[in-house]
């Protein structure tokens, strides 16, 4: 039986990393094999491209060049990490995937939709998430959270966190439009709540959309 592919999307500071970690713990408690990965990145070559992109070294090349770099990283990520895991029956939780390209370079970067469609055909080759969880909150709150996180770790802003507020507001609208266009795959989660409440909403959505994951257990779990 193939693994289930779940992606997490949303703007900066939405809490994706925190909630992916919590969902992984849920699956592990269920005795389900699970792999957490991220984009850009997730494989050695893709991680190199991640550093190049997020350090801002490709920004001067424009959104098209950034989109091509993201696509190259995604091809390696799918080939080396995602597809092998799914074929082994391992569930994959991914921090960002193809929807981020549509939102960041497509809507916020003003790239033509046909160009984005072409990149998706080349890179995805039929690989599609079974469920996409879009963590939604106002852009200004997300940026504030991201700033606090960076300060606590002594980190600087990355390529996209450094964009103006209007960029991030457009980004939020793009993710909501993606969810509206594909409601069977996407679920919008209100991330403007404490982490425990967001986790509960995510788990309720997973149980509703993918009930087999919560019933095919090898050891008991308190799902209250």
Secondary structure as UniProt FT lines:
FT   STRAND          5..10
FT   TURN            12..13
FT   HELIX           16..29
FT   TURN            30..31
FT   STRAND          34..38
FT   HELIX           44..54
FT   TURN            55..58
FT   HELIX           59..61
FT   HELIX           63..77
FT   HELIX           78..82
FT   HELIX           83..87
FT   TURN            88..89
FT   STRAND          91..95
FT   HELIX           98..101
FT   HELIX           102..108
FT   TURN            109..110
FT   HELIX           113..124
FT   TURN            125..126
FT   STRAND          131..136
FT   HELIX           139..153
FT   TURN            159..162
FT   HELIX           165..181
FT   TURN            182..185
FT   STRAND          186..190
FT   HELIX           195..209
FT   HELIX           211..215
//
